[in-house]
Amino acid sequence: MSESENDTVDEQRTSKQKTLPERPGRRLREARETRNLSREEVASELRLQTRIVAALEEDDDSSMPPSAFVVGYLRSYARRLDLPADEIVRAHEQNLEGPQPEIVPRVRKSQVSSRDLPVRMVTWLIFIGLGALLVVWWLAQQPALEEPGNSSEVATAALKATPTTPEGEAQTVAERPESATETDAQLPVFVAESEGTASEEPDPVEPTTPEPAPEAQPQAAESEAVAQAEPAATGLRMEFEADSWIQVTNADGQQLVSRVIKAGRTLRFTGKPPFRVILGYAPGVTIHYQGERFDHTPYMRSDVARFSIGSPGDDQGGEG
Amino acid sequence: MLGSFRGLFSYDISIDLGTANTLIYVRGEGIVLNEPSVVAIRQEPGPNNTKRISAVGVEAKQMLGRTPGNITAIRPMKDGVIADFTITEKMLQHFIRKVHEDKFKAFKPSPRVLICVPCGATQVERRAIKESAAGAGAREVYLIEEPMAAAIGAGMPISEASGSMVLDIGGGTSEIAVLSLNGIVYDNSVRVGGDRFDEAITAYVRRNYGTLIGEATAERIKHQIGTAYPGAEVREIEVRGRNLAEGIPRSFTLNSNEILEALQEPLSGIVTAVKTALEQTPPELGADISERGLVLTGGGALLRDLDRLLVEETGLPVIIAEDPLTCVARGGGRALELMDAHGGDLFALE
């Protein structure tokens, strides 16, 4: 490349970078020329390749090694030409774009580490999933807590409907299920036919229970649910305060239930008395018949109680 | 647990634990401490024979050779490795606390520390440095080889598949290494450095002038008129020392050519090490090095015309890194950052 070409190149560059200070190449070249040195001479003295000296004078970044080296070359060159090295280097650095060479891992990581993106994503997904499950569980808990109120209303409604059924077909009525699905599955078990006794059921005749069923008790136990739903007082009602196995058979010998009932549930039976009852854990069960407390303690033998309740005259009294 | 909590109130620091100077680079802040690795110990009067740290760093260096009987100023590092374990630990503790002093006063600092060790250091010496730093309160200690840190600090392209040669002349040792692809291809450590230059000057003055000069004076001579290659200009300095024959302090003048002569022996040690390294370098990397050149770092690179000497002796272009004194500490700091970005397996950290 001739000198005139160099000049035009330099001029173009300086006009392009008006805001930046002049690059050091031109100054180096001029200093070298005033000392009557050729590029080759300088290159051999500095032990540099001629093309690097040319690149330094032309400020040609593309054919130069990384900046750390270029700064060193400029210093040695400037010192050789008795130019102020710091100024030259400063002029070079002000035009510098990427000051530091990038240092990157050369070895592909074979082992997955906890800082890898996929691993982190999976971890977060697991956490989010657990959080979602927690929320679902919480939401599922909420209605269960409200259930007692609702379900008693439902039960009342069902009971209210019962006496109005013309056929007197009866129903059970059982219980306060903890979950809807369970109710669906188990309801049929408790269904008992009342076969025309339905009309008699609603009128409570004076109780002649042999047991000392005090009259005061129903009043004490009276809750609005009972008051609202008079029919609820009919039939046999069992409240479970503890888990207990139970078997109930109606007058026809039909088994209404025979399984373990969880604590906190209530079962109701309507149908043909007398009912034959076997309780696996009698102390945990409270029994009401025709709306009155039925004391089954006399029948208990080491927690197990076997007795009959109700009389074929539909009303009550039976004992076994 | 408590350490990681205290870590919230501590910096990530890189320490160039040198024989002559200790430099601390704090991530995000730059070089925050540059003090001589000197500790002054005062012997307490009394039956217990207790020793106390009297001064550390610059203050202690001023005491070197000027101490009364009950104070000793010592350099706990020798030849780049720990010579006195307890004192090194105390010194590190002092420096680490000093770095944290202005910002996190309420907590005892518990920083992550990266320490640069000479590549010639043995396993025992490395372990001593590690334990010393842990004893000084570091939460985690990493070690990096000095030439690697120096190359990173000098801005060399060590990740490229091309050879880079770095010569780090420290106080106690000179490290020479050829690096490529983030690793060290060849390394060697010679126990020649700034201290040997000082000793050579002291010996020369005693031999030729019959006068004894101290360490500090020898260092001042080296800084002011020391040269590695005959130049056009001859500089002079007036020094004072004790005349051995008369026993009286005398003043005399030294010139740069005399110092050049005095330094011949340690300099030839360095030149030989460089030549050996070039011999041992695989030819492909040798070609890269001869094209780009050899990079000088460390305090020794500031010796006047050392690059000219190496250019003449090796025929390679020789480059003095920008700010050669802090290259290792800066490189260590950068290595800490890279380690966080890319994981610990980027360099051979320990």
HADDOCK unambig.tbl for C-alpha pairs under 7 A between the chains (distance, minus, plus):
assign (segid A and resid 46 and name CA) (segid B and resid 317 and name CA) 6.16 0.50 0.50
assign (segid A and resid 47 and name CA) (segid B and resid 315 and name CA) 6.23 0.50 0.50
assign (segid A and resid 47 and name CA) (segid B and resid 316 and name CA) 5.80 0.50 0.50
assign (segid A and resid 47 and name CA) (segid B and resid 317 and name CA) 5.12 0.50 0.50
assign (segid A and resid 48 and name CA) (segid B and resid 317 and name CA) 6.10 0.50 0.50
assign (segid A and resid 66 and name CA) (segid B and resid 157 and name CA) 6.99 0.50 0.50
assign (segid A and resid 68 and name CA) (segid B and resid 154 and name CA) 6.60 0.50 0.50
assign (segid A and resid 68 and name CA) (segid B and resid 155 and name CA) 5.53 0.50 0.50
assign (segid A and resid 68 and name CA) (segid B and resid 156 and name CA) 6.19 0.50 0.50
assign (segid A and resid 69 and name CA) (segid B and resid 292 and name CA) 6.98 0.50 0.50
assign (segid A and resid 69 and name CA) (segid B and resid 319 and name CA) 6.65 0.50 0.50
assign (segid A and resid 72 and name CA) (segid B and resid 319 and name CA) 4.57 0.50 0.50
assign (segid A and resid 72 and name CA) (segid B and resid 320 and name CA) 5.97 0.50 0.50
assign (segid A and resid 72 and name CA) (segid B and resid 321 and name CA) 6.89 0.50 0.50
assign (segid A and resid 73 and name CA) (segid B and resid 319 and name CA) 6.71 0.50 0.50
assign (segid A and resid 100 and name CA) (segid B and resid 155 and name CA) 5.73 0.50 0.50
assign (segid A and resid 101 and name CA) (segid B and resid 155 and name CA) 6.30 0.50 0.50
assign (segid A and resid 101 and name CA) (segid B and resid 156 and name CA) 6.82 0.50 0.50
assign (segid A and resid 101 and name CA) (segid B and resid 157 and name CA) 5.49 0.50 0.50
assign (segid A and resid 103 and name CA) (segid B and resid 158 and name CA) 6.96 0.50 0.50
assign (segid A and resid 103 and name CA) (segid B and resid 159 and name CA) 5.36 0.50 0.50
assign (segid A and resid 104 and name CA) (segid B and resid 159 and name CA) 6.18 0.50 0.50
assign (segid A and resid 105 and name CA) (segid B and resid 342 and name CA) 6.99 0.50 0.50
assign (segid A and resid 105 and name CA) (segid B and resid 346 and name CA) 5.41 0.50 0.50
assign (segid A and resid 106 and name CA) (segid B and resid 159 and name CA) 6.88 0.50 0.50
assign (segid A and resid 106 and name CA) (segid B and resid 181 and name CA) 6.29 0.50 0.50
